């Protein structure tokens, strides 16, 4: 205890200009001005919802699928901006105000999360955290890196990975029930958007994928989301830009990702680092927008690492974490008093969030070690002589014995003693509707994004012209058989290699699916059907000109039916190859490793395709079984050669003729049956289906590692009961 007192005295002397929060206020226009003496008061209970006293006005709009619930206005005792703060941005002229949302309260009690191997010395990431979030307010989880912010947010939202175990209780409107689909929104830290769509298109397709009802009803919902997130100026702008046109800024992208969740009109909104990678202006605009959104009744909970002074003033409540320990929970401005009571008052010229993190971030000890032998004449480093471990212990001990901690417990009891309105699911769009919407959206993306199929079409045409001119003029004699076999092998094998150029686009497509599937927009089956149906027109577009150019340059048999089979065979080959790419990308979503894996697989398939050595002569069980039988090159080349040579004959000398099958025996192994080419085509079709079934299994188990919300809460309740 003497060590704590000595460290506190050193820090207090270094901040003599701020001996108390009251002395920090220079004038009545200071941003954090509150009523005199209010900083010394415990958390107010005026914002506690009384379910039996809440006057709820339910109005059902005619022709709509939504119910507007107007509740009592938010209490003025919430943290608010004074006359010197920035007002909320005005709505565009002619637009209607954002409709009210029936918010919900969230309470977490004795919440502990353990993740094995997550920490070096302990697997407890969050330790006995208590807190709550009320409708119409912003609750912020703040702390240094690796303090458990995101883990706590995911635990409250029910999005912990399978490796995590949660102990404690989470209440929604006073009941230990899960949050149904559409009642909440979760925005990840990493933004995954579709750059080839405009903001309005992106949100409109998101609404079509999520909401039931007619298309016309969803346009007004999208416009509400655009106005709520102040995206009117960039609503018709491509998210990723085009050619030399710039796309959206980081701040606009973050607001679009939040607007995607707003189309469901959630009661609760969880955001992981909404100010991530934003400059001060974008961060302030983001917070003002979220403040305006909270005023509609939505309960907002998000994590943050650090904020400016202006942004800090927009928070309603703050949960301060360090190494998984809760150092404070309560009204934002009361946190300043808490630090002052613990002996660490905030200097007048320092941002509160900077001061909080300075006191609880153990990384500052490294700076102390670096600067301990350096004489600071200006006194700039005079405040870094405090041991952060001592500060953390002091703040934690002070909070546990403070009136703020007692007030939080009392508030939790009030919020959980009686169950409020049960959140209900808002329904989902039908499976057929989602497949149709996803197919149409993918068609639009593929038509605009040149890396999908337009680049492959250009590469295929250049390659086809090159191969066709190299192998042209071979004629139809017996000596031309070996040349045409080589040309067909090169055409099939190297077009499969060139398709690897589409790996970055496929990776982006899988990332978008992962982001949308995590919020239950659609599942793996809908994704596969949509991707398949949208890719078929472009694969036909590639196969038709490539087949026609190659077919006539090489000089194959001039029959329309044979040409149609050649195009169909090549189309199926491309379809199988796309399925193989999806499998590899689903397993490894890295461009380098996906490309390396695909090149290796293609080379192995080329070696076992029967050109370098006849298939029946391949050695051992490895090359014969299973490699030669899973190489789609083999069936494609066999079908094309059977299409060309079965039923033909070649003259040998004056009187003797041999069949096309006999002419090919020394060059390639094919079947003499006339129907064998259709069997090879069927095998290609089954391989295309099989690869996509494999993709479904991979996506289901890799992306589906996150449990459903219902299973998470059920598991958590069972674990808590067993622990007791």
Secondary structure, DSSP 8 states (H G I E B T S, - for coil): -HHHHHHHHHHHHHTGGGSSHHHH--STT-TT--STTGGGS---STT---TTT---EEEE-TT-S-EEEE-----TTS----TTS-------TT-----------EEEEEEEEEETTSSSS-SEEEEEEEEEE-TT-EEEEEESTTSSHHHHHHHHHT---TTEEEEEEEEETTB-----TTSEEEE-SS----TTSBHHHHHHHHHHHH--S-HHHHHHHHHHHHHHTT-GGGTTSBSS-BTTB----HHHHHHHHHHHHHTT--SEEEES-TTTT--HHHHHHHHHHHHHHHTTT-EEEEEES---HHHHTT-SEEEEEETTEEEEEEEHHHHHHHHHHTT----TTS-HHHHHHHHH-TTHHHHHHHHTTS--SS-TTTT--S-HHHHHHHHHHHHHTSHHHHHHHHHHHHHHSS------------HHHHHHHHHHHHHHHHHH-TTTTHHHHHHHHHHHHHHHHHSTT--SSTTHHHHHHHHHHHHHHHHHHHGGGGHHHHHHHHHHHHHHHHTTS--HHHHHHHHHHHHHHHHHHHHHHHHHHHHHHHT----HHHHHHHHHHHHHHHHHHHHHHHHHHHH---HHHHHHHHHHHHHHHHHTSSSSS-GGG--HHHIIIIIHHH-HHHHHHHHHHHHHHTT-EEEETTTEEEEHHHHHTTT----S-TTHHHHHHHHHHHHHHHHHHHHHHHHHHHGGGS--HHHHHHHHHHHHHHH-
